Protein backbone atom coordinates (compact mmCIF):
# COMPACT_ATOMS: atom_id res chain seq x y z
CA UNK A 1 0.00 0.00 0.00
CA UNK A 2 2.80 2.40 0.90
CA UNK A 3 4.66 1.43 -2.29
CA UNK A 4 1.58 2.25 -4.37
CA UNK A 5 1.18 5.61 -2.65
CA UNK A 6 4.86 6.33 -3.17
CA UNK A 7 4.68 5.29 -6.84
CA UNK A 8 1.71 7.55 -7.42
CA UNK A 9 3.45 10.50 -5.76
CA UNK A 10 6.58 9.88 -7.83
CA UNK A 11 4.55 9.87 -11.02
CA UNK A 12 2.76 13.03 -9.98
CA UNK A 13 6.03 14.78 -9.09
CA UNK A 14 7.62 13.63 -12.34
CA UNK A 15 4.71 14.98 -14.30
CA UNK A 16 4.76 18.29 -12.42
CA UNK A 17 8.52 18.68 -12.80
CA UNK A 18 8.24 17.85 -16.52
CA UNK A 19 5.55 20.45 -16.97
CA UNK A 20 7.54 23.03 -15.02
CA UNK A 21 10.88 22.15 -16.56
CA UNK A 22 9.85 22.71 -20.15
CA UNK A 23 9.28 26.48 -20.07
CA UNK A 24 12.47 27.08 -18.07
CA UNK A 25 14.62 25.49 -20.77
CA UNK A 26 12.66 27.34 -23.45
CA UNK A 27 13.24 24.50 -25.87
CA UNK A 28 10.77 24.69 -28.69
CA UNK A 29 8.90 21.46 -29.49
CA UNK A 30 10.53 19.55 -32.32
CA UNK A 31 7.31 18.44 -33.98
CA UNK A 32 5.21 21.60 -34.00
CA UNK A 33 3.53 20.54 -37.21
CA UNK A 34 2.84 17.00 -36.01
CA UNK A 35 0.91 17.73 -32.84
CA UNK A 36 -2.57 16.35 -32.66
CA UNK A 37 -4.65 19.41 -32.04
CA UNK A 38 -8.10 19.69 -30.56
CA UNK A 39 -10.05 22.90 -30.64
CA UNK A 40 -12.69 23.53 -28.01
CA UNK A 41 -13.99 21.24 -25.34
CA UNK A 42 -14.62 17.51 -25.71
CA UNK A 43 -17.55 16.18 -23.67
CA UNK A 44 -17.89 12.52 -22.89
CA UNK A 45 -20.08 9.92 -21.27
CA UNK A 46 -18.83 6.64 -19.85
CA UNK A 47 -21.15 3.95 -21.19
CA UNK A 48 -19.85 1.25 -18.82
CA UNK A 49 -21.07 2.89 -15.58
CA UNK A 50 -24.70 1.72 -15.77
CA UNK A 51 -23.57 -1.92 -16.22
CA UNK A 52 -20.99 -2.32 -13.48
CA UNK A 53 -23.04 -4.97 -11.73
CA UNK A 54 -21.93 -7.31 -14.54
CA UNK A 55 -18.40 -7.46 -13.12
CA UNK A 56 -18.71 -6.27 -9.51
CA UNK A 57 -20.36 -7.83 -6.46
CA UNK A 58 -23.70 -6.32 -5.57
CA UNK A 59 -25.96 -4.15 -7.67
CA UNK A 60 -23.64 -1.30 -8.67
CA UNK A 61 -24.63 1.26 -11.27
CA UNK A 62 -24.24 4.92 -12.07
CA UNK A 63 -23.32 7.45 -14.67
CA UNK A 64 -20.23 9.51 -15.45
CA UNK A 65 -19.58 12.50 -17.66
CA UNK A 66 -16.31 14.10 -18.64
CA UNK A 67 -14.82 17.17 -20.24
CA UNK A 68 -11.32 17.59 -21.57
CA UNK A 69 -9.52 20.48 -23.12
CA UNK A 70 -6.15 20.83 -24.79
CA UNK A 71 -4.06 23.14 -22.65
CA UNK A 72 -0.72 22.82 -24.41
CA UNK A 73 0.34 20.59 -27.29
CA UNK A 74 -0.25 16.98 -26.18
CA UNK A 75 -1.42 18.04 -22.70
CA UNK A 76 -5.13 17.76 -21.95
CA UNK A 77 -6.74 18.86 -18.72
CA UNK A 78 -9.58 16.53 -17.74
CA UNK A 79 -12.56 16.77 -15.43
CA UNK A 80 -14.77 13.74 -14.82
CA UNK A 81 -17.79 13.61 -12.55
CA UNK A 82 -20.39 11.02 -11.79
CA UNK A 83 -22.86 9.43 -9.42
CA UNK A 84 -22.86 5.82 -8.31
CA UNK A 85 -25.12 3.55 -6.30
CA UNK A 86 -24.28 0.21 -4.67
CA UNK A 87 -27.07 -1.97 -3.30
CA UNK A 88 -26.66 -5.26 -1.50
CA UNK A 89 -29.55 -7.31 -0.21
CA UNK A 90 -28.99 -10.70 1.40
CA UNK A 91 -30.77 -12.74 4.08
CA UNK A 92 -28.89 -10.70 6.68
CA UNK A 93 -28.68 -7.13 5.40
CA UNK A 94 -30.28 -4.57 3.12
CA UNK A 95 -27.58 -2.01 2.33
CA UNK A 96 -27.36 1.04 0.05
CA UNK A 97 -24.32 3.26 -0.52
CA UNK A 98 -24.39 6.11 -2.98
CA UNK A 99 -22.88 9.45 -3.78
CA UNK A 100 -21.17 11.73 -6.24
CA UNK A 101 -17.53 11.75 -7.20
CA UNK A 102 -15.16 13.77 -9.36
CA UNK A 103 -11.74 13.33 -10.92
CA UNK A 104 -9.51 16.17 -11.93
CA UNK A 105 -6.21 15.72 -13.72
CA UNK A 106 -4.56 15.56 -17.12
CA UNK A 107 -3.72 13.28 -20.02
CA UNK A 108 -0.51 13.33 -22.00
CA UNK A 109 -0.70 12.13 -25.61
CA UNK A 110 2.10 10.00 -27.04
CA UNK A 111 0.92 9.82 -30.65
CA UNK A 112 2.18 12.03 -33.46
CA UNK A 113 -0.04 13.24 -36.24
CA UNK A 114 0.68 11.80 -39.64
CA UNK A 115 -1.56 14.35 -41.25
CA UNK A 116 -3.33 17.45 -40.09
CA UNK A 117 -6.68 15.75 -39.60
CA UNK A 118 -5.40 13.02 -37.30
CA UNK A 119 -7.24 13.25 -34.00
CA UNK A 120 -6.59 9.85 -32.40
CA UNK A 121 -4.67 9.94 -29.14
CA UNK A 122 -2.90 7.37 -26.99
CA UNK A 123 -2.37 8.81 -23.58
CA UNK A 124 -1.15 8.40 -20.06
CA UNK A 125 -3.02 10.27 -17.36
CA UNK A 126 -3.11 11.13 -13.70
CA UNK A 127 -6.18 12.03 -11.66
CA UNK A 128 -7.06 13.21 -8.19
CA UNK A 129 -10.42 11.73 -7.22
CA UNK A 130 -12.77 12.54 -4.37
CA UNK A 131 -16.25 11.46 -3.36
CA UNK A 132 -19.03 12.75 -1.14
CA UNK A 133 -21.30 9.88 -0.31
CA UNK A 134 -23.69 8.38 2.20
CA UNK A 135 -24.73 4.88 3.18
CA UNK A 136 -27.54 3.32 5.10
CA UNK A 137 -28.66 -0.08 6.28
CA UNK A 138 -32.40 -0.19 5.76
CA UNK A 139 -32.60 -3.34 7.88
CA UNK A 140 -30.39 -6.07 9.24
CA UNK A 141 -31.23 -9.42 10.72
CA UNK A 142 -29.16 -11.43 13.22
CA UNK A 143 -30.37 -14.98 13.80
CA UNK A 144 -29.72 -16.76 17.09
CA UNK A 145 -31.23 -19.27 19.51
CA UNK A 146 -32.99 -16.34 21.18
CA UNK A 147 -34.76 -15.37 17.98
CA UNK A 148 -33.93 -12.86 15.26
CA UNK A 149 -32.65 -9.41 16.18
CA UNK A 150 -33.39 -6.69 13.66
CA UNK A 151 -32.27 -3.10 13.42
CA UNK A 152 -31.22 -0.37 11.06
CA UNK A 153 -28.65 2.35 10.55
CA UNK A 154 -29.75 5.67 9.09
CA UNK A 155 -27.86 7.81 6.59
CA UNK A 156 -24.16 8.17 7.35
CA UNK A 157 -22.19 10.73 5.34
CA UNK A 158 -18.54 10.34 4.45
CA UNK A 159 -15.77 11.73 2.30
CA UNK A 160 -13.01 9.84 0.50
CA UNK A 161 -10.16 10.74 -1.82
CA UNK A 162 -7.70 8.82 -3.96
CA UNK A 163 -5.27 9.06 -6.87
CA UNK A 164 -5.50 7.38 -10.26
CA UNK A 165 -3.03 6.57 -13.01
CA UNK A 166 -4.31 5.40 -16.33
CA UNK A 167 -3.61 4.62 -19.95
CA UNK A 168 -6.14 4.91 -22.74
CA UNK A 169 -7.02 5.82 -26.27
CA UNK A 170 -9.52 8.14 -27.91
CA UNK A 171 -10.23 7.67 -31.59
CA UNK A 172 -12.31 9.88 -33.85
CA UNK A 173 -15.00 7.68 -35.41
CA UNK A 174 -16.92 10.46 -37.15
CA UNK A 175 -16.19 14.13 -37.48
CA UNK A 176 -15.99 15.45 -33.90
CA UNK A 177 -17.28 12.15 -32.44
CA UNK A 178 -14.87 9.97 -30.50
CA UNK A 179 -14.82 6.67 -28.67
CA UNK A 180 -12.19 5.46 -26.28
CA UNK A 181 -11.28 3.38 -23.27
CA UNK A 182 -9.07 3.72 -20.23
CA UNK A 183 -7.59 1.20 -17.82
CA UNK A 184 -7.06 2.69 -14.39
CA UNK A 185 -5.26 1.89 -11.20
CA UNK A 186 -6.63 3.66 -8.14
CA UNK A 187 -4.74 4.24 -4.92
CA UNK A 188 -6.80 5.26 -1.91
CA UNK A 189 -5.47 8.13 0.15
CA UNK A 190 -8.05 8.22 2.92
CA UNK A 191 -11.70 8.06 3.85
CA UNK A 192 -13.76 9.00 6.88
CA UNK A 193 -14.07 6.18 9.38
CA UNK A 194 -17.59 5.33 10.44
CA UNK A 195 -18.15 3.30 13.54
CA UNK A 196 -20.84 0.91 12.42
CA UNK A 197 -21.09 -0.26 9.78
CA UNK A 198 -17.73 0.76 8.36
CA UNK A 199 -17.63 2.56 5.01
CA UNK A 200 -18.19 -0.18 2.45
CA UNK A 201 -18.42 1.52 -0.92
CA UNK A 202 -16.77 4.65 -2.29
CA UNK A 203 -18.45 5.96 -5.46
CA UNK A 204 -15.91 6.24 -8.27
CA UNK A 205 -13.41 4.10 -6.38
CA UNK A 206 -14.95 0.80 -5.28
CA UNK A 207 -14.67 -1.20 -2.08
CA UNK A 208 -13.45 1.03 0.74
CA UNK A 209 -11.53 -1.79 2.45
CA UNK A 210 -9.16 -2.05 -0.52
CA UNK A 211 -6.13 0.22 -0.77
CA UNK A 212 -5.85 -0.36 -4.51
CA UNK A 213 -8.51 -1.00 -7.14
CA UNK A 214 -8.54 -1.41 -10.90
CA UNK A 215 -11.17 -0.04 -13.23
CA UNK A 216 -12.05 0.06 -16.90
CA UNK A 217 -14.01 2.75 -18.71
CA UNK A 218 -15.38 2.99 -22.23
CA UNK A 219 -16.68 6.36 -23.29
CA UNK A 220 -18.16 8.22 -26.19
CA UNK A 221 -17.22 11.87 -26.76
CA UNK A 222 -18.28 14.87 -28.75
CA UNK A 223 -15.86 17.68 -29.49
CA UNK A 224 -17.82 20.91 -29.48
CA UNK A 225 -16.56 22.63 -32.61
CA UNK A 226 -16.47 26.02 -30.94
CA UNK A 227 -13.01 27.37 -30.43
CA UNK A 228 -13.32 29.86 -27.63
CA UNK A 229 -9.60 30.49 -28.02
CA UNK A 230 -10.18 31.45 -31.62
CA UNK A 231 -7.82 34.43 -31.81
CA UNK A 232 -4.91 32.44 -30.47
CA UNK A 233 -5.96 29.41 -32.49
CA UNK A 234 -6.03 31.31 -35.77
CA UNK A 235 -2.55 32.60 -35.19
CA UNK A 236 -1.25 29.10 -34.41
CA UNK A 237 -3.10 27.62 -37.37
CA UNK A 238 -1.53 30.06 -39.80
CA UNK A 239 1.91 29.30 -38.39
CA UNK A 240 1.33 25.58 -38.63
CA UNK A 241 0.04 25.83 -42.19
CA UNK A 242 3.34 27.42 -43.21
CA UNK A 243 5.22 24.45 -41.81
CA UNK A 244 3.08 21.75 -43.37
CA UNK A 245 4.41 19.97 -46.47
CA UNK A 246 2.86 21.30 -49.67
CA UNK A 247 0.87 18.11 -50.34
CA UNK A 248 -0.92 18.51 -47.00
CA UNK A 249 -1.15 22.27 -47.06
CA UNK A 250 -4.17 23.54 -48.93
CA UNK A 251 -2.88 27.11 -48.77
CA UNK A 252 0.29 26.22 -50.67
CA UNK A 253 -1.53 23.99 -53.17
CA UNK A 254 -3.34 27.02 -54.50
CA UNK B 1 -23.73 -16.95 7.21
CA UNK B 2 -22.44 -14.51 9.85
CA UNK B 3 -20.15 -15.78 12.62
CA UNK B 4 -21.65 -16.46 16.03
CA UNK B 5 -20.11 -15.94 19.45
CA UNK B 6 -20.67 -18.69 22.00
CA UNK B 7 -19.84 -18.77 25.69
CA UNK B 8 -17.86 -21.92 26.39
CA UNK B 9 -18.16 -23.55 29.79
CA UNK B 10 -15.98 -26.45 30.94
CA UNK B 11 -17.23 -28.89 33.60
CA UNK B 12 -14.89 -29.69 36.47
CA UNK B 13 -15.15 -31.72 39.63
CA UNK B 14 -15.08 -29.25 42.51
CA UNK B 15 -13.13 -31.68 44.70
CA UNK B 16 -10.49 -32.97 42.28
CA UNK B 17 -10.46 -29.93 39.91
CA UNK B 18 -10.35 -32.40 37.04
CA UNK B 19 -12.54 -32.07 33.98
CA UNK B 20 -15.65 -34.24 34.07
CA UNK B 21 -18.25 -35.45 31.61
CA UNK B 22 -21.95 -35.05 32.30
CA UNK B 23 -25.25 -35.79 30.68
CA UNK B 24 -26.65 -32.33 30.15
CA UNK B 25 -29.94 -30.83 29.07
CA UNK B 26 -30.02 -27.05 28.61
CA UNK B 27 -32.50 -24.41 27.55
CA UNK B 28 -32.96 -20.68 27.75
CA UNK B 29 -35.27 -19.23 30.39
CA UNK B 30 -38.67 -18.63 28.86
CA UNK B 31 -37.59 -20.38 25.67
CA UNK B 32 -39.65 -23.24 24.33
CA UNK B 33 -36.82 -24.98 22.45
CA UNK B 34 -34.15 -27.05 24.15
CA UNK B 35 -30.59 -26.09 23.38
CA UNK B 36 -29.30 -29.55 24.33
CA UNK B 37 -31.08 -32.72 25.32
CA UNK B 38 -29.34 -35.50 27.26
CA UNK B 39 -26.02 -34.73 25.61
CA UNK B 40 -22.96 -36.22 27.26
CA UNK B 41 -20.43 -33.42 27.30
CA UNK B 42 -17.26 -32.15 28.92
CA UNK B 43 -17.91 -28.58 27.82
CA UNK B 44 -20.94 -26.68 26.60
CA UNK B 45 -21.40 -23.81 24.16
CA UNK B 46 -24.04 -21.29 25.19
CA UNK B 47 -25.43 -18.57 22.89
CA UNK B 48 -25.93 -15.32 24.78
CA UNK B 49 -28.78 -13.01 23.88
CA UNK B 50 -28.60 -9.43 22.59
CA UNK B 51 -30.05 -8.24 25.92
CA UNK B 52 -27.88 -7.44 28.94
CA UNK B 53 -28.89 -10.57 30.81
CA UNK B 54 -29.12 -14.13 29.55
CA UNK B 55 -30.54 -16.90 31.72
CA UNK B 56 -30.03 -20.62 31.11
CA UNK B 57 -31.40 -23.61 32.93
CA UNK B 58 -29.05 -26.57 32.91
CA UNK B 59 -30.00 -30.01 34.04
CA UNK B 60 -27.10 -32.16 35.23
CA UNK B 61 -28.66 -35.59 35.29
CA UNK B 62 -31.60 -34.91 37.60
CA UNK B 63 -30.59 -31.65 39.25
CA UNK B 64 -31.38 -28.37 37.55
CA UNK B 65 -29.43 -25.16 38.04
CA UNK B 66 -30.20 -21.68 36.81
CA UNK B 67 -27.32 -19.52 35.58
CA UNK B 68 -27.76 -15.78 34.89
CA UNK B 69 -25.09 -14.14 32.81
CA UNK B 70 -24.95 -10.35 33.11
CA UNK B 71 -23.04 -9.08 30.14
CA UNK B 72 -22.36 -6.20 27.85
CA UNK B 73 -23.44 -6.82 24.24
CA UNK B 74 -21.18 -5.48 21.51
CA UNK B 75 -22.42 -5.31 17.94
CA UNK B 76 -19.86 -6.34 15.30
CA UNK B 77 -19.82 -6.09 11.54
CA UNK B 78 -18.96 -9.32 9.71
CA UNK B 79 -19.24 -8.40 6.05
CA UNK B 80 -21.67 -6.76 3.69
CA UNK B 81 -22.86 -10.22 2.64
CA UNK B 82 -23.39 -11.71 6.10
CA UNK B 83 -24.19 -8.55 8.01
CA UNK B 84 -23.76 -8.21 11.76
CA UNK B 85 -23.24 -10.39 14.80
CA UNK B 86 -22.83 -9.89 18.53
CA UNK B 87 -19.92 -10.35 20.89
CA UNK B 88 -20.13 -10.05 24.66
CA UNK B 89 -18.21 -9.02 27.74
CA UNK B 90 -19.16 -10.93 30.88
CA UNK B 91 -19.70 -8.70 33.88
CA UNK B 92 -21.01 -11.11 36.47
CA UNK B 93 -22.69 -14.49 36.89
CA UNK B 94 -25.44 -15.49 39.32
CA UNK B 95 -26.33 -19.15 39.79
CA UNK B 96 -28.09 -21.67 41.95
CA UNK B 97 -26.18 -24.33 43.88
CA UNK B 98 -28.12 -27.51 43.22
CA UNK B 99 -25.30 -29.17 41.34
CA UNK B 100 -23.02 -26.20 40.70
CA UNK B 101 -20.47 -25.61 43.42
CA UNK B 102 -18.86 -22.49 41.96
CA UNK B 103 -18.15 -20.69 38.68
CA UNK B 104 -14.87 -19.10 37.67
CA UNK B 105 -14.64 -16.63 34.80
CA UNK B 106 -11.45 -17.43 32.86
CA UNK B 107 -12.06 -15.10 29.89
CA UNK B 108 -14.74 -12.45 30.08
CA UNK B 109 -14.73 -11.81 26.31
CA UNK B 110 -17.15 -14.00 24.42
CA UNK B 111 -16.15 -13.74 20.77
CA UNK B 112 -16.51 -15.57 17.48
CA UNK B 113 -13.26 -17.35 18.32
CA UNK B 114 -14.63 -19.88 20.76
CA UNK B 115 -12.48 -20.50 23.77
CA UNK B 116 -13.10 -21.31 27.43
CA UNK B 117 -14.89 -18.45 29.16
CA UNK B 118 -15.94 -20.08 32.43
CA UNK B 119 -15.14 -23.10 34.56
CA UNK B 120 -18.20 -24.77 36.08
CA UNK B 121 -17.20 -26.58 39.26
CA UNK B 122 -19.75 -29.27 39.97
CA UNK B 123 -20.34 -31.05 43.21
CA UNK B 124 -18.76 -34.51 43.06
CA UNK B 125 -21.84 -36.48 44.02
CA UNK B 126 -23.38 -36.09 40.59
CA UNK B 127 -24.51 -39.42 39.20
CA UNK B 128 -22.88 -40.17 35.87
CA UNK B 129 -19.92 -37.92 36.54
CA UNK B 130 -16.39 -39.29 35.98
Interface residues (C-beta under 8 A of the other chain):
Chain A: X58 X88 X90 X92 X93 X95 X140 X141 X142 X144 X145 X146 X149 X151 X196 X197 X198 X200
Chain B: X2 X4 X28 X31 X33 X35 X47 X49 X50 X54 X75 X77 X80 X81 X82 X83 X84 X85 X86
